[in-house]
């Protein structure tokens, strides 16, 4: 199934964070990681003509932003462009 966001919305897929270690080599558990932001890859842009992000960009959004949807057994995130906090270069 193909999803086309409307307006200034972005369809993205959450990117799994790699395992984090302290400088001493201790692996941090999931519970120690920040839940404040989500890293995601832009899959599709909405119908609006002007976007500051592009398909394929990795972005950071607040963990409370957008709506999580499931398409073909895959969890995706539908967010407004104004909810994008940063683009990862």
Biopython code that builds the backbone (N, CA, C, O; Angstrom):
import numpy as np
from Bio.PDB.StructureBuilder import StructureBuilder

atoms = [
    (1, "UNK", "N", (0.841, -1.169, 0.000)),
    (1, "UNK", "CA", (0.000, 0.000, 0.000)),
    (1, "UNK", "C", (0.892, 1.239, 0.000)),
    (1, "UNK", "O", (1.882, 1.292, 0.730)),
    (2, "UNK", "N", (0.546, 2.229, -0.811)),
    (2, "UNK", "CA", (1.316, 3.477, -0.892)),
    (2, "UNK", "C", (0.556, 4.574, -0.155)),
    (2, "UNK", "O", (-0.645, 4.755, -0.355)),
    (3, "UNK", "N", (1.270, 5.299, 0.696)),
    (3, "UNK", "CA", (0.682, 6.394, 1.465)),
    (3, "UNK", "C", (1.254, 7.708, 0.953)),
    (3, "UNK", "O", (2.473, 7.851, 0.867)),
    (4, "UNK", "N", (0.405, 8.668, 0.611)),
    (4, "UNK", "CA", (0.834, 10.005, 0.191)),
    (4, "UNK", "C", (0.302, 11.001, 1.213)),
    (4, "UNK", "O", (-0.906, 11.231, 1.276)),
    (5, "UNK", "N", (1.192, 11.602, 2.023)),
    (5, "UNK", "CA", (0.745, 12.593, 3.009)),
    (5, "UNK", "C", (0.155, 13.821, 2.310)),
    (5, "UNK", "O", (0.491, 14.117, 1.164)),
    (6, "UNK", "N", (-0.714, 14.516, 3.005)),
    (6, "UNK", "CA", (-1.324, 15.728, 2.463)),
    (6, "UNK", "C", (-0.696, 16.961, 3.092)),
    (6, "UNK", "O", (-0.210, 16.917, 4.222)),
    (7, "UNK", "N", (-0.711, 18.069, 2.343)),
    (7, "UNK", "CA", (-0.224, 19.343, 2.872)),
    (7, "UNK", "C", (1.250, 19.305, 3.230)),
    (7, "UNK", "O", (2.068, 18.787, 2.470)),
    (8, "UNK", "N", (1.589, 19.860, 4.398)),
    (8, "UNK", "CA", (2.976, 19.959, 4.864)),
    (8, "UNK", "C", (3.334, 18.795, 5.785)),
    (8, "UNK", "O", (4.075, 18.976, 6.751)),
    (9, "UNK", "N", (2.817, 17.614, 5.496)),
    (9, "UNK", "CA", (3.107, 16.449, 6.327)),
    (9, "UNK", "C", (4.182, 15.576, 5.684)),
    (9, "UNK", "O", (4.383, 15.584, 4.469)),
    (10, "UNK", "N", (4.858, 14.831, 6.538)),
    (10, "UNK", "CA", (5.971, 13.980, 6.123)),
    (10, "UNK", "C", (5.715, 12.561, 6.623)),
    (10, "UNK", "O", (5.321, 12.361, 7.772)),
    (11, "UNK", "N", (5.941, 11.584, 5.756)),
    (11, "UNK", "CA", (5.876, 10.183, 6.150)),
    (11, "UNK", "C", (7.311, 9.719, 6.379)),
    (11, "UNK", "O", (8.158, 9.847, 5.495)),
    (12, "UNK", "N", (7.577, 9.184, 7.556)),
    (12, "UNK", "CA", (8.942, 8.786, 7.908)),
    (12, "UNK", "C", (8.936, 7.450, 8.633)),
    (12, "UNK", "O", (7.908, 7.002, 9.142)),
    (13, "UNK", "N", (10.105, 6.827, 8.667)),
    (13, "UNK", "CA", (10.277, 5.565, 9.384)),
    (13, "UNK", "C", (11.318, 5.781, 10.466)),
    (13, "UNK", "O", (12.397, 6.317, 10.212)),
    (14, "UNK", "N", (10.980, 5.357, 11.681)),
    (14, "UNK", "CA", (11.918, 5.500, 12.792)),
    (14, "UNK", "C", (13.199, 4.731, 12.498)),
    (14, "UNK", "O", (13.172, 3.622, 11.963)),
    (15, "UNK", "N", (14.320, 5.346, 12.859)),
    (15, "UNK", "CA", (15.631, 4.726, 12.697)),
    (15, "UNK", "C", (16.057, 4.206, 14.058)),
    (15, "UNK", "O", (16.044, 4.940, 15.046)),
    (16, "UNK", "N", (16.433, 2.942, 14.102)),
    (16, "UNK", "CA", (16.876, 2.356, 15.368)),
    (16, "UNK", "C", (18.209, 2.963, 15.768)),
    (16, "UNK", "O", (19.123, 3.076, 14.952)),
    (17, "UNK", "N", (18.309, 3.350, 17.025)),
    (17, "UNK", "CA", (19.555, 3.901, 17.552)),
    (17, "UNK", "C", (20.537, 2.767, 17.792)),
    (17, "UNK", "O", (20.164, 1.690, 18.257)),
    (18, "UNK", "N", (21.799, 3.027, 17.466)),
    (18, "UNK", "CA", (22.808, 2.008, 17.737)),
    (18, "UNK", "C", (23.058, 1.922, 19.235)),
    (18, "UNK", "O", (22.750, 2.847, 19.987)),
    (19, "UNK", "N", (23.612, 0.813, 19.646)),
    (19, "UNK", "CA", (23.894, 0.569, 21.057)),
    (19, "UNK", "C", (24.846, 1.647, 21.589)),
    (19, "UNK", "O", (25.843, 1.978, 20.947)),
    (20, "UNK", "N", (24.528, 2.184, 22.760)),
    (20, "UNK", "CA", (25.361, 3.239, 23.337)),
    (20, "UNK", "C", (26.210, 2.679, 24.468)),
    (20, "UNK", "O", (25.756, 1.865, 25.273)),
    (21, "UNK", "N", (27.467, 3.144, 24.504)),
    (21, "UNK", "CA", (28.396, 2.718, 25.548)),
    (21, "UNK", "C", (29.007, 3.946, 26.214)),
    (21, "UNK", "O", (29.159, 4.995, 25.589)),
    (22, "UNK", "N", (29.354, 3.800, 27.483)),
    (22, "UNK", "CA", (30.083, 4.853, 28.187)),
    (22, "UNK", "C", (31.551, 4.776, 27.776)),
    (22, "UNK", "O", (31.967, 3.815, 27.130)),
    (23, "UNK", "N", (32.332, 5.785, 28.149)),
    (23, "UNK", "CA", (33.760, 5.777, 27.815)),
    (23, "UNK", "C", (34.484, 4.599, 28.461)),
    (23, "UNK", "O", (35.544, 4.187, 27.991)),
    (24, "UNK", "N", (33.916, 4.057, 29.537)),
    (24, "UNK", "CA", (34.503, 2.893, 30.206)),
    (24, "UNK", "C", (34.078, 1.567, 29.598)),
    (24, "UNK", "O", (34.514, 0.510, 30.056)),
    (25, "UNK", "N", (33.220, 1.605, 28.556)),
    (25, "UNK", "CA", (32.803, 0.392, 27.868)),
    (25, "UNK", "C", (31.523, -0.231, 28.380)),
    (25, "UNK", "O", (31.163, -1.327, 27.950)),
    (26, "UNK", "N", (30.815, 0.441, 29.297)),
    (26, "UNK", "CA", (29.562, -0.096, 29.833)),
    (26, "UNK", "C", (28.437, 0.185, 28.841)),
    (26, "UNK", "O", (28.248, 1.326, 28.420)),
    (27, "UNK", "N", (27.692, -0.855, 28.468)),
    (27, "UNK", "CA", (26.568, -0.709, 27.544)),
    (27, "UNK", "C", (25.378, -0.148, 28.309)),
    (27, "UNK", "O", (24.981, -0.679, 29.346)),
    (28, "UNK", "N", (24.808, 0.947, 27.772)),
    (28, "UNK", "CA", (23.646, 1.561, 28.415)),
    (28, "UNK", "C", (22.377, 0.821, 28.010)),
    (28, "UNK", "O", (22.178, 0.564, 26.823)),
    (29, "UNK", "N", (21.514, 0.471, 28.961)),
    (29, "UNK", "CA", (20.262, -0.211, 28.631)),
    (29, "UNK", "C", (19.273, 0.759, 27.980)),
    (29, "UNK", "O", (19.444, 1.976, 28.048)),
    (30, "UNK", "N", (18.239, 0.202, 27.351)),
    (30, "UNK", "CA", (17.205, 1.017, 26.706)),
    (30, "UNK", "C", (16.616, 2.054, 27.649)),
    (30, "UNK", "O", (16.321, 3.175, 27.234)),
    (31, "UNK", "N", (16.442, 1.691, 28.915)),
    (31, "UNK", "CA", (15.818, 2.596, 29.884)),
    (31, "UNK", "C", (16.670, 3.831, 30.158)),
    (31, "UNK", "O", (16.150, 4.826, 30.663)),
    (32, "UNK", "N", (17.958, 3.795, 29.843)),
    (32, "UNK", "CA", (18.849, 4.933, 30.088)),
    (32, "UNK", "C", (18.898, 5.888, 28.901)),
    (32, "UNK", "O", (19.481, 6.969, 28.995)),
    (33, "UNK", "N", (18.297, 5.499, 27.798)),
    (33, "UNK", "CA", (18.322, 6.345, 26.603)),
    (33, "UNK", "C", (17.238, 7.406, 26.686)),
    (33, "UNK", "O", (16.231, 7.231, 27.372)),
    (34, "UNK", "N", (17.457, 8.509, 25.979)),
    (34, "UNK", "CA", (16.504, 9.617, 25.974)),
    (34, "UNK", "C", (15.257, 9.249, 25.176)),
    (34, "UNK", "O", (15.350, 8.735, 24.062)),
    (35, "UNK", "N", (14.103, 9.513, 25.752)),
    (35, "UNK", "CA", (12.840, 9.284, 25.057)),
    (35, "UNK", "C", (12.250, 10.591, 24.546)),
    (35, "UNK", "O", (11.095, 10.625, 24.124)),
    (36, "UNK", "N", (13.028, 11.664, 24.580)),
    (36, "UNK", "CA", (12.506, 12.980, 24.234)),
    (36, "UNK", "C", (12.453, 13.229, 22.738)),
    (36, "UNK", "O", (11.613, 13.998, 22.270)),
    (37, "UNK", "N", (13.341, 12.588, 21.976)),
    (37, "UNK", "CA", (13.360, 12.793, 20.527)),
    (37, "UNK", "C", (13.409, 11.454, 19.799)),
    (37, "UNK", "O", (13.809, 10.431, 20.352)),
    (38, "UNK", "N", (12.987, 11.501, 18.537)),
    (38, "UNK", "CA", (12.974, 10.322, 17.677)),
    (38, "UNK", "C", (13.762, 10.658, 16.415)),
    (38, "UNK", "O", (13.622, 11.742, 15.850)),
    (39, "UNK", "N", (14.582, 9.719, 15.988)),
    (39, "UNK", "CA", (15.320, 9.864, 14.735)),
    (39, "UNK", "C", (14.560, 9.069, 13.681)),
    (39, "UNK", "O", (14.178, 7.924, 13.923)),
    (40, "UNK", "N", (14.335, 9.675, 12.500)),
    (40, "UNK", "CA", (13.552, 9.004, 11.462)),
    (40, "UNK", "C", (14.079, 9.351, 10.075)),
    (40, "UNK", "O", (14.730, 10.378, 9.883)),
    (41, "UNK", "N", (13.789, 8.481, 9.113)),
    (41, "UNK", "CA", (14.182, 8.706, 7.721)),
    (41, "UNK", "C", (12.942, 9.095, 6.924)),
    (41, "UNK", "O", (11.908, 8.432, 7.011)),
    (42, "UNK", "N", (13.046, 10.171, 6.149)),
    (42, "UNK", "CA", (11.925, 10.676, 5.352)),
    (42, "UNK", "C", (11.675, 9.731, 4.173)),
    (42, "UNK", "O", (12.565, 9.486, 3.358)),
    (43, "UNK", "N", (10.449, 9.207, 4.098)),
    (43, "UNK", "CA", (10.069, 8.299, 3.015)),
    (43, "UNK", "C", (9.272, 9.009, 1.931)),
    (43, "UNK", "O", (9.451, 8.738, 0.743)),
    (44, "UNK", "N", (8.395, 9.916, 2.341)),
    (44, "UNK", "CA", (7.482, 10.570, 1.401)),
    (44, "UNK", "C", (7.138, 11.956, 1.910)),
    (44, "UNK", "O", (7.001, 12.165, 3.116)),
    (45, "UNK", "N", (6.996, 12.915, 0.983)),
    (45, "UNK", "CA", (6.608, 14.283, 1.328)),
    (45, "UNK", "C", (5.165, 14.525, 0.911)),
    (45, "UNK", "O", (4.664, 13.890, -0.016)),
    (46, "UNK", "N", (4.503, 15.443, 1.597)),
    (46, "UNK", "CA", (3.110, 15.770, 1.323)),
    (46, "UNK", "C", (2.908, 16.490, 0.004)),
    (46, "UNK", "O", (3.836, 16.629, -0.794)),
    (47, "UNK", "N", (1.689, 16.943, -0.214)),
    (47, "UNK", "CA", (1.303, 17.552, -1.480)),
    (47, "UNK", "C", (1.721, 19.013, -1.610)),
    (47, "UNK", "O", (1.662, 19.565, -2.708)),
    (48, "UNK", "N", (2.138, 19.649, -0.528)),
    (48, "UNK", "CA", (2.610, 21.033, -0.584)),
    (48, "UNK", "C", (3.880, 21.081, -1.441)),
    (48, "UNK", "O", (4.660, 20.129, -1.450)),
    (49, "UNK", "N", (4.086, 22.181, -2.156)),
    (49, "UNK", "CA", (5.220, 22.256, -3.078)),
    (49, "UNK", "C", (6.549, 22.588, -2.415)),
    (49, "UNK", "O", (7.599, 22.225, -2.945)),
    (50, "UNK", "N", (6.534, 23.266, -1.272)),
    (50, "UNK", "CA", (7.779, 23.717, -0.652)),
    (50, "UNK", "C", (8.044, 22.987, 0.659)),
    (50, "UNK", "O", (7.263, 23.078, 1.606)),
    (51, "UNK", "N", (9.159, 22.261, 0.696)),
    (51, "UNK", "CA", (9.603, 21.569, 1.904)),
    (51, "UNK", "C", (11.069, 21.898, 2.142)),
    (51, "UNK", "O", (11.832, 22.079, 1.193)),
    (52, "UNK", "N", (11.459, 21.973, 3.400)),
    (52, "UNK", "CA", (12.870, 22.194, 3.719)),
    (52, "UNK", "C", (13.616, 20.875, 3.855)),
    (52, "UNK", "O", (14.846, 20.867, 3.893)),
    (53, "UNK", "N", (12.902, 19.771, 3.927)),
    (53, "UNK", "CA", (13.530, 18.448, 3.976)),
    (53, "UNK", "C", (13.283, 17.746, 2.647)),
    (53, "UNK", "O", (12.402, 18.136, 1.881)),
    (54, "UNK", "N", (14.066, 16.711, 2.381)),
    (54, "UNK", "CA", (13.938, 15.950, 1.137)),
    (54, "UNK", "C", (13.778, 14.469, 1.461)),
    (54, "UNK", "O", (14.111, 14.024, 2.559)),
    (55, "UNK", "N", (13.267, 13.716, 0.500)),
    (55, "UNK", "CA", (13.189, 12.261, 0.653)),
    (55, "UNK", "C", (14.584, 11.730, 0.931)),
    (55, "UNK", "O", (15.553, 12.142, 0.294)),
    (56, "UNK", "N", (14.679, 10.816, 1.882)),
    (56, "UNK", "CA", (15.963, 10.222, 2.215)),
    (56, "UNK", "C", (16.686, 10.905, 3.365)),
    (56, "UNK", "O", (17.584, 10.313, 3.963)),
    (57, "UNK", "N", (16.305, 12.166, 3.693)),
    (57, "UNK", "CA", (16.920, 12.859, 4.834)),
    (57, "UNK", "C", (16.614, 12.123, 6.122)),
    (57, "UNK", "O", (15.551, 11.522, 6.269)),
    (58, "UNK", "N", (17.555, 12.174, 7.057)),
    (58, "UNK", "CA", (17.279, 11.713, 8.417)),
    (58, "UNK", "C", (16.947, 12.947, 9.234)),
    (58, "UNK", "O", (17.651, 13.954, 9.173)),
    (59, "UNK", "N", (15.864, 12.860, 10.000)),
    (59, "UNK", "CA", (15.378, 14.001, 10.766)),
    (59, "UNK", "C", (15.246, 13.632, 12.238)),
    (59, "UNK", "O", (15.240, 12.458, 12.608)),
    (60, "UNK", "N", (15.141, 14.661, 13.060)),
    (60, "UNK", "CA", (14.865, 14.480, 14.481)),
    (60, "UNK", "C", (13.562, 15.199, 14.782)),
    (60, "UNK", "O", (13.401, 16.374, 14.452)),
    (61, "UNK", "N", (12.631, 14.486, 15.412)),
    (61, "UNK", "CA", (11.352, 15.064, 15.829)),
    (61, "UNK", "C", (11.126, 14.733, 17.298)),
    (61, "UNK", "O", (11.701, 13.785, 17.831)),
    (62, "UNK", "N", (10.287, 15.523, 17.937)),
    (62, "UNK", "CA", (9.926, 15.249, 19.325)),
    (62, "UNK", "C", (9.209, 13.904, 19.389)),
    (62, "UNK", "O", (8.473, 13.542, 18.471)),
    (63, "UNK", "N", (9.425, 13.177, 20.461)),
    (63, "UNK", "CA", (8.773, 11.864, 20.588)),
    (63, "UNK", "C", (7.257, 11.987, 20.714)),
    (63, "UNK", "O", (6.538, 11.003, 20.546)),
    (64, "UNK", "N", (6.770, 13.191, 21.010)),
    (64, "UNK", "CA", (5.328, 13.407, 21.145)),
    (64, "UNK", "C", (4.699, 13.907, 19.849)),
    (64, "UNK", "O", (3.480, 14.059, 19.773)),
    (65, "UNK", "N", (5.515, 14.162, 18.832)),
    (65, "UNK", "CA", (5.022, 14.725, 17.572)),
    (65, "UNK", "C", (4.467, 13.635, 16.665)),
    (65, "UNK", "O", (4.919, 12.490, 16.690)),
    (66, "UNK", "N", (3.489, 14.011, 15.875)),
    (66, "UNK", "CA", (2.987, 13.142, 14.830)),
    (66, "UNK", "C", (2.100, 12.002, 15.292)),
    (66, "UNK", "O", (1.719, 11.898, 16.458)),
    (67, "UNK", "N", (1.791, 11.157, 14.328)),
    (67, "UNK", "CA", (0.922, 10.004, 14.540)),
    (67, "UNK", "C", (1.626, 8.760, 14.017)),
    (67, "UNK", "O", (2.118, 8.742, 12.889)),
    (68, "UNK", "N", (1.671, 7.728, 14.839)),
    (68, "UNK", "CA", (2.275, 6.473, 14.403)),
    (68, "UNK", "C", (1.206, 5.655, 13.694)),
    (68, "UNK", "O", (0.106, 5.470, 14.215)),
    (69, "UNK", "N", (1.538, 5.164, 12.495)),
    (69, "UNK", "CA", (0.611, 4.331, 11.730)),
    (69, "UNK", "C", (1.317, 3.031, 11.352)),
    (69, "UNK", "O", (2.546, 2.959, 11.353)),
    (70, "UNK", "N", (0.535, 2.012, 11.030)),
    (70, "UNK", "CA", (1.110, 0.740, 10.606)),
    (70, "UNK", "C", (0.636, 0.441, 9.191)),
    (70, "UNK", "O", (-0.563, 0.395, 8.917)),
    (71, "UNK", "N", (1.609, 0.236, 8.293)),
    (71, "UNK", "CA", (1.313, -0.060, 6.896)),
    (71, "UNK", "C", (2.094, -1.309, 6.510)),
    (71, "UNK", "O", (3.319, -1.340, 6.625)),
    (72, "UNK", "N", (1.397, -2.326, 6.058)),
    (72, "UNK", "CA", (2.036, -3.587, 5.658)),
    (72, "UNK", "C", (2.978, -4.105, 6.746)),
    (72, "UNK", "O", (4.125, -4.455, 6.465)),
    (73, "UNK", "N", (2.495, -4.153, 7.975)),
    (73, "UNK", "CA", (3.252, -4.643, 9.139)),
    (73, "UNK", "C", (4.508, -3.826, 9.440)),
    (73, "UNK", "O", (5.443, -4.328, 10.064)),
    (74, "UNK", "N", (4.529, -2.571, 8.997)),
    (74, "UNK", "CA", (5.664, -1.686, 9.237)),
    (74, "UNK", "C", (5.154, -0.434, 9.950)),
    (74, "UNK", "O", (4.195, 0.193, 9.500)),
    (75, "UNK", "N", (5.799, -0.069, 11.067)),
    (75, "UNK", "CA", (5.388, 1.114, 11.815)),
    (75, "UNK", "C", (6.037, 2.352, 11.214)),
    (75, "UNK", "O", (7.259, 2.436, 11.096)),
    (76, "UNK", "N", (5.191, 3.321, 10.834)),
    (76, "UNK", "CA", (5.653, 4.567, 10.233)),
    (76, "UNK", "C", (5.162, 5.743, 11.059)),
    (76, "UNK", "O", (4.283, 5.600, 11.909)),
    (77, "UNK", "N", (5.741, 6.903, 10.801)),
    (77, "UNK", "CA", (5.411, 8.108, 11.540)),
    (77, "UNK", "C", (4.953, 9.176, 10.558)),
    (77, "UNK", "O", (5.630, 9.442, 9.565)),
    (78, "UNK", "N", (3.810, 9.784, 10.831)),
    (78, "UNK", "CA", (3.271, 10.857, 10.008)),
    (78, "UNK", "C", (3.363, 12.138, 10.826)),
    (78, "UNK", "O", (2.660, 12.285, 11.826)),
    (79, "UNK", "N", (4.236, 13.079, 10.405)),
    (79, "UNK", "CA", (4.467, 14.303, 11.177)),
    (79, "UNK", "C", (4.314, 15.539, 10.302)),
    (79, "UNK", "O", (4.467, 15.475, 9.082)),
    (80, "UNK", "N", (4.011, 16.661, 10.940)),
    (80, "UNK", "CA", (3.986, 17.944, 10.242)),
    (80, "UNK", "C", (5.419, 18.425, 10.080)),
    (80, "UNK", "O", (6.269, 18.161, 10.930)),
    (81, "UNK", "N", (5.685, 19.127, 8.991)),
    (81, "UNK", "CA", (7.042, 19.638, 8.788)),
    (81, "UNK", "C", (7.456, 20.565, 9.927)),
    (81, "UNK", "O", (8.633, 20.618, 10.283)),
    (82, "UNK", "N", (6.513, 21.286, 10.493)),
    (82, "UNK", "CA", (6.835, 22.203, 11.595)),
    (82, "UNK", "C", (7.280, 21.461, 12.856)),
    (82, "UNK", "O", (7.857, 22.073, 13.755)),
    (83, "UNK", "N", (7.022, 20.149, 12.938)),
    (83, "UNK", "CA", (7.454, 19.343, 14.087)),
    (83, "UNK", "C", (8.891, 18.836, 13.945)),
    (83, "UNK", "O", (9.443, 18.263, 14.884)),
    (84, "UNK", "N", (9.497, 19.044, 12.773)),
    (84, "UNK", "CA", (10.881, 18.609, 12.561)),
    (84, "UNK", "C", (11.805, 19.566, 13.303)),
    (84, "UNK", "O", (11.777, 20.775, 13.073)),
    (85, "UNK", "N", (12.624, 19.013, 14.197)),
    (85, "UNK", "CA", (13.539, 19.819, 14.997)),
    (85, "UNK", "C", (14.879, 20.017, 14.302)),
    (85, "UNK", "O", (15.505, 21.066, 14.455)),
    (86, "UNK", "N", (15.332, 19.015, 13.535)),
    (86, "UNK", "CA", (16.637, 19.100, 12.874)),
    (86, "UNK", "C", (16.738, 18.075, 11.757)),
    (86, "UNK", "O", (16.019, 17.076, 11.733)),
    (87, "UNK", "N", (17.663, 18.352, 10.820)),
    (87, "UNK", "CA", (18.020, 17.408, 9.767)),
    (87, "UNK", "C", (19.431, 16.929, 10.079)),
    (87, "UNK", "O", (20.313, 17.739, 10.363)),
    (88, "UNK", "N", (19.647, 15.624, 10.028)),
    (88, "UNK", "CA", (20.965, 15.052, 10.302)),
    (88, "UNK", "C", (21.745, 14.991, 8.992)),
    (88, "UNK", "O", (21.279, 14.415, 8.008)),
    (89, "UNK", "N", (22.920, 15.583, 8.989)),
    (89, "UNK", "CA", (23.747, 15.599, 7.767)),
    (89, "UNK", "C", (24.930, 14.678, 7.896)),
    (89, "UNK", "O", (25.729, 14.567, 6.966)),
]
sb = StructureBuilder()
sb.init_structure("model")
sb.init_model(0)
sb.init_chain("A")
sb.init_seg("    ")
for serial, (resi, resn, name, xyz) in enumerate(atoms, 1):
    if name == "N":
        sb.init_residue(resn, " ", resi, " ")
    sb.init_atom(name, np.array(xyz, "f"), 0.0, 1.0, " ", f" {name:<3s}", serial, name[0])
structure = sb.get_structure()
